[in-house]
């Protein structure tokens, strides 16, 4: 499933993501790499960003980026 469709407060395992070098670089900087665990904290209203927890910290990512990240429930 895609991160944008993931349920809130479920522990997820990042499998892969699609996109170019810019997307890959941005996700690595945020700690959202394949093999890491994450969870969706909340979806901001009106098309706002998705708040995720990764590595013990909260990170906001855009919905377009979240739609490119493939995850699975643990």
N, C-alpha and C positions, 0 to 999 in steps of 0.2 A: 504494500500500500504506500501511497505518497504521504509525506509528513503533513501536508495540508489537510488530509482526510483523517489523520490519527485522532483517537479519543484523548481527552484531557486527562492528565495525571496517570497515564499508562507508561511503564518503562518500555522503551523502544531501542532497537538495535539498528544502527545505520548500516545499510547494505551497500548503497552506491548512490551516485548522483550524476545527472546529465548536465552538459553545458561545456563552455570553453574554458580556456585558461583563467580568465577573469573570475568565473564562478568558482572554480576549484581553488584558486588562491584565496578568495574571500572566505570560503567555508573553512579552509585550513586555518586561517587567522582566527576564526571564531571557535575553533576546536571541533567543528562538525565534520569529522573524518570518518570514512568507512571503518567499522569495527568498534566505534565508540557507542556508549549508551547515552540516551537523551530522553526527555519527556516534554510534552507540550504543557505549558503552564496555563496559557490562555490565548484566545483569539481576540484581538482588538476588534471593536465594532466598526461597521461601515468600511470594510476593506482594509483596515489597518494591519499592522504587522502581527506576526505570530511570536509569542514569547515562549522560548524553550529553555530548559535547563540542561547544561552540558558541563561536565567537569566541576560541578558544585557552584556554578554561577549562572545567572540569567542572561540570555542574549535575545535581542529582538531581530528577527529577519523578515524580509518582505514576503508576501504571499506568493509572488512569482518564483522566488528562490525556494520556498518551502514546497512548491509543487514539483520541483526538480529532484528532491531528496527522497530516495526510496528507503523505507524502514519496515521492520517487522516487529510484532509484539514478542516480548520475552515471556 
